[in-house]
Amino acid sequence: MDLMTFLQLGDSTFRLSTPLLLACLAGLFSERAGIFDIGLEGKMLAAAFFSGAIAFVSGSVWLGLLAGIGASLALSLVHGLASITFRGNQLISGVAINFLAAGLTVVVAQDWFGQGGRTPQLAGAARFQNITLPFTEQIGHVPFLGPVYVELISGHTFIVYLAALCVPAAWWLLFRTRFGLRLRAVGENPAAVDTAGISVVRLRFVAVGICGVLCGIAGAYLATALQAGFIKDMTAGRGFIALAALIFAKWRPWYALYACLLFGLLQAVALRFQNINLGGFVLPVQFMDALPYILTVVILAGFVGKAIPPRAGGEPYVKER
Amino acid sequence: MSTPAIELKGISKAFGPVQANKDISIRVMPGTIHGIIGENGAGKSTLMSILYGFYKADAGEIWINGKKTEIPDSQHAIRAGIGMVFQHFKLVENFTVLENVVLGAEDGALLRPTLARARAQLKKLAEEYELNVDPDALIEDIGVGMQQRVEILKSLYRQADILILDEPTGVLTPAEADHLFRILESLKREGKTIILITHKLREIMEITDTVSVMRRGEMTATVRTADTSPPELAELMVGRKVLLRVEKAPARPGDKVLEVRNLSVTDDKGVKRIKDISFEVRAGEILGIAGVAGNGQSELLEALGGYQSATGTILVNGQPIDLTGSKSDGRTRRDRGIAHVPEDRQREGLIMDFQAWENVAFGYHHRPEYQKNRFLMDHAAMKADCERKMERFDVRPPNPMLLAKSFSGGNQQKLVVAREIERNPDLLLVGQPTRGVDIGAIEFIHQQLVALRDQGKAILLVSVELDEILSLSDRIAVMFDGQIMGERMPAETTAKELGLLMAGIRGEAA
């Protein structure tokens, strides 16, 4: 494999890891606060559709992004109401959100655009454009470092860089601020937070809100940056892979980055090497497409070790008598 | 006379149809230790939770230092200078001591400067009140005694002047309890006001200045501790005269009923919970197993009861019982004459959502008297049987159709004890027979155990209540870290000596 192939693979890994990473961090905030969220997939899907639709109608990708975040936040609010305010089952609420998003996006897309449940192709200012970082001209000629900088680091969309910045930001917020201490505490023992005089409900809603914003960005990225428009079920299980990455990462931001890069790499490999010839036996393309999902199962089953989820996760908080 | 630190006027609180607090008024002077004593369910904890803003009272007023104060939530209570140490600690297990102390009382948005300031503050408090705790230790790595100190530090860090402790000694060794009382004394000297909620008369007499007695949601009396006595307090709590000591004739031990040789238990994490212990229990005697919770007593009962795998030898009436295979289960053991009153009646003793008659048949439901024919059970016979047992054991209300969870703790325990004792077993295993049981029912259950002993049955009693062990047992074995530290006769030992053994100290000094 020459350097160029290698760099292209890395480049594509970054692109494919970005939505996973954003969704994974979204789940991290929610689950660290004790709210399990299997509705990441649905929120991303809704955000993908609305960002694509609004970007097409308005011609502005930024309005599209806002619409995506708004759609995802609205679903987060539903999840929050169901699981925090009404103390419902968090898994059921999440499943409901996934079904709702899967059905609604297609129906509304068909009604609005009449193109079989997709949005029209986005172009120009309705899509996120690749950003060329400064000094590519100058550094480009330097051997090795030049191509790495130009091909790998430079030339991604705004959201890829944003996602990368989210990792240290999430770490800092969780482990270096008062808010982070309280958020982690409410996922471990909400009674401790309650008796310390802090509102468990408010804290959990904030966490679920952060989750909604990040999922919204992830969804908008799919429709307006990774691809040019929304298509049916375009999240393709990324929400669930993000959850798998979250467990693999043991609910830690930096580990989440590594886990998502790994899953992104698997997807990039599957895209790049479609038919692999293993000495006369050709691995079918379907196998390569399925590989990331198969490895998700294998990794989770065998390599995670002991992952301890936040102790109060999944349980609604009720003051004991 | 100075103004009271706390004054409650006419506090009432109902949970649905249950009136937990009825028109309660109380005055606590600053710089004193005030005890609140009462049976389980008397409303002590509810009252204090109202004072701490955890519940909202239906009626009544709270006055703090002569000022009428509204306490709608814990934040307001903290601001009014009230700190509370709950019975079940409210700590984040995988946080450090320091993080737990600052949680909710951070003095800035950034953590590091906050923690640095708190560390200095903690050091000062530790020196002032003998409250030494490693600030960087994780809560899950330190013992309950330490955890309790963290709870106290949390309150002091929030500058509490009034400290409420709910059943603080329940989880402590006698030595730890003594240390706690020393801390409370030094807090009192600094002018702090302390409210101590407990159901242990000894603690009230030992440390409080004044004491209030609660019964069924009402305040029945408030007296100066120096002017009262344990029997008087017990009578105020229960509403009738109570025998505090168990009256029993000397034991007449007969043949060995239970013989345990080299028993070991390893839990599913691979930790050895019981290390090669041997003992015996004879007919007509009660062997009491003392120890701080978590030193292998639970595993011992489970292994004997047939739901914890173990290695070694167990003989009942001289015959070995299977420790592995299909004949090692609880049912086989019951058929061999081993009855078991488990430690946790709500998890192991009863099915809370089943009715009383079903619960009273469990474990013996396969016996012929409950069968109508080969396929059907005789529900009428089971209900009638339950009714008889309820009457014999004075279970209230005596209605076999009620769900187990709708009985009070004491009556639930009577159901379990009735089920097991009425089978006339050769050996009775009893764990924490009176945990969460009111004084009246304690007296009754103790009498039943002694009566069974006098019929020539063998009883193995596990309890963390040293008083219970001392008053019931004919012989006492102390467990520490999965081993038996020693055996003593009740007449020849003291609570102090047993306390040292419970802490793992065996020496000439004891």
Chai-1 contact restraints between the chains, C-beta under 6 A:
chainA,res_idxA,chainB,res_idxB,connection_type,confidence,min_distance_angstrom,max_distance_angstrom,comment,restraint_id
A,R176,B,L111,contact,1.0,0.0,6.0,A-B,restraint_1
A,T177,B,A109,contact,1.0,0.0,6.0,A-B,restraint_2
A,T177,B,L111,contact,1.0,0.0,6.0,A-B,restraint_3
A,R178,B,E106,contact,1.0,0.0,6.0,A-B,restraint_4
A,R178,B,A109,contact,1.0,0.0,6.0,A-B,restraint_5
A,L181,B,L111,contact,1.0,0.0,6.0,A-B,restraint_6
A,A185,B,V92,contact,1.0,0.0,6.0,A-B,restraint_7
A,A185,B,L103,contact,1.0,0.0,6.0,A-B,restraint_8
A,E188,B,V92,contact,1.0,0.0,6.0,A-B,restraint_9
A,N189,B,V92,contact,1.0,0.0,6.0,A-B,restraint_10
A,A191,B,K90,contact,1.0,0.0,6.0,A-B,restraint_11
A,A192,B,K90,contact,1.0,0.0,6.0,A-B,restraint_12
A,A192,B,L91,contact,1.0,0.0,6.0,A-B,restraint_13
A,A192,B,V92,contact,1.0,0.0,6.0,A-B,restraint_14
A,T195,B,S74,contact,1.0,0.0,6.0,A-B,restraint_15
A,T195,B,K90,contact,1.0,0.0,6.0,A-B,restraint_16
A,A196,B,L103,contact,1.0,0.0,6.0,A-B,restraint_17
A,A196,B,G104,contact,1.0,0.0,6.0,A-B,restraint_18
A,G197,B,S74,contact,1.0,0.0,6.0,A-B,restraint_19
A,G197,B,Q75,contact,1.0,0.0,6.0,A-B,restraint_20
A,G197,B,I78,contact,1.0,0.0,6.0,A-B,restraint_21
A,G197,B,G104,contact,1.0,0.0,6.0,A-B,restraint_22
A,I198,B,G104,contact,1.0,0.0,6.0,A-B,restraint_23
